[in-house]
């Protein structure tokens, strides 16, 4: 019994990427290149003139000049809702990655990803999974690490001391006495802390302190 071929579309205006993908997947026993286009408009026009629009996976190079992540991915998803989109991101910038994933892409590859790993990503995506290449995964992790560090470092040493008091179960008066400040000063700091951390209650403050390890500097 023959294995069903993965119906593949490749959208890129990069000649080197196009040639590499076309050569490899054009001779691959698990894939069939149904469409090859330089941008979203050319791709959609090509699919509109054929009766068989079945496409399982789309390799979409967002490093090229013809791609606007959200707009183009949204357009493709509306036109081919059952196709899974894998983006190839040359710049590896977190904002482009997040925009593309938010718009509906399910996997993300660096332009540096080896062709065998691109094949693995296509297969994984075809069977309902998601694939993120290590370079891209590092960009994503770095983004959240920086965000966490920025949020934590926005608190002063005094504010961190007050957070510690709240986590230890001290009342505002007990915190004030411990730090030799007035209870009104504690309340003022609490309001500022809530605003900086985008929270509204003591429970949220305690939860965030454990999640982000808000410790006294």
HELIX and SHEET records of a PDB file:
HELIX    1   1 UNK A   15  UNK A   26  1                                  12    
HELIX    2   2 UNK A   40  UNK A   48  1                                   9    
HELIX    3   3 UNK A   69  UNK A   79  1                                  11    
HELIX    4   4 UNK A   94  UNK A  103  1                                  10    
HELIX    5   5 UNK A  115  UNK A  126  1                                  12    
HELIX    6   6 UNK A  134  UNK A  153  1                                  20    
HELIX    7   7 UNK A  157  UNK A  167  1                                  11    
HELIX    8   8 UNK A  172  UNK A  179  1                                   8    
HELIX    9   9 UNK A  183  UNK A  197  1                                  15    
HELIX   10  10 UNK A  202  UNK A  212  1                                  11    
SHEET    1   A 5 UNK A  31  UNK A  37  0                                        
SHEET    2   A 5 UNK A   6  UNK A  11  1                                        
SHEET    3   A 5 UNK A  57  UNK A  61  1                                        
SHEET    4   A 5 UNK A  84  UNK A  89  1                                        
SHEET    5   A 5 UNK A 107  UNK A 110  1                                        
END                                                                             
